């Protein structure tokens, strides 16, 4: 059974989908079941992936990694997603961009906040 906001990837073509309506069926792409991506939260190796959240005058800034994540042609952060009080906001990044996003949103201290990002090599991460 799928859950809302789960992320799935096709290991054949690379399609990525996020569940916006949960159901009981199996997600299939290219004739194979899609892989449920597990949100990781512990860095290993030299690349840093854990999203770091900062409050700014404009809203919320998300930086990827204590040390900025590489943004090279073959290794980069594809997107950063903010889920706040049941609403989802996503910004897409390209090689050469800074590995950070600023969301112009005002939130309260009691807001339910989750940040995720996707590295094209190392997968899904959250804070």
N, C-alpha and C positions, 0 to 999 in steps of 0.2 A: 504494500500500500504506500502510495506516495504522500508527501506532506508539502504544504505550501512553503515556498521559498527554497525548496531543495534544488540543487544544481546537478544536472546530468550532462555527460559528455559521450559522444560517439567515438569509440576508439578506432574507427575506420576512417571517417571523413573529418572528424574534429568538431562537428556541430556541438554547440552547447545550448541547453535549454534550462529555463528556470520555471518551476511549477507555480502557476498562478491560480490553479484550481486542482485540488487533490482528488485522486480517484483510486480505483483498485486495479487498473490495468497496468501492464508492463510497457515501458517506453522502448520502442524499437527504432533503430536507424540503420540503414545499410544492411538490413536483414539480421542484425544482432541486437541483443539487449544493450541499452545504454548504461554506462557506469555512473552510479551515484558518487559524486565527489564529496569526500569527507573534508570538513573544514579543519584545517590544521592550525595549531596555535603555538607550536614549539619549533623555533628555528634550529637548523643544523647546517653546518657548512658556512662558507664566507658570505653568501647572499643573505640578506635580511628581508623577511616578508611580513612580519607582524605589523598590521596597521596601527599607527600612533595617532591618537585623536587630540586635537588642540581646539580650544574655544578661541575665536577671534572676534573682532568687531563686526565682521560680516556674517559670521555664523560658525561653521565647523570646518576645520582644515584637517585632512587626513594625509599623513605622510606614510609612505611604505618603507618600513625598516628604520631602525636606529641609525644605521648607515644607509644612505639612499640606495635603493635597489637599482641595478643596471637597467638601462633603457636602450638596449642595442637591437639591431635588426632581428637577431635570432633569439633574443632573451629579453623580455620586457613584461611590464604589467599591462594587461589588456584593458582591465576596467577596475574601478573602485565603486563599491555599492554601500549606501547608507540605508539602513532599515530603522525607521523611527516611528514608534506608536502605530505600527501596522502599515506604514506607507514606505515605498521603496523609491530611492533616488540613485541613479547610476551615471557615472561619467566614464567615457571611453578614452583611453590613452593610446599614443602611437610611439614607436621608437623615436628617441630624441627628445621627447617631452620630459619634464621633471616628473618624478614618481610621487606626485601629490595632487590633491584635488581640494578645492574649497567649495563647500556647499553653502549657499546663501540662505540659511534657515535659522530662525530663532527657536530654540528649544528650552523647555523648563528643566530644572534639575531632576524632576521625578519622571522624565520621559524614558521610555523603554528604547534603548539605543543599541544597535549592533552595526559593526562595520566589517565588510568583507572585501577582499581583492583577489584577482585571479592573475597568476603568473603563467605565461604560456608554456613554461618548462616545468615548474614545480607545483602547479595546481592552485587550489582554493585555500585561502587563509582568512582568519577572522581575529578580531580583538574582543 
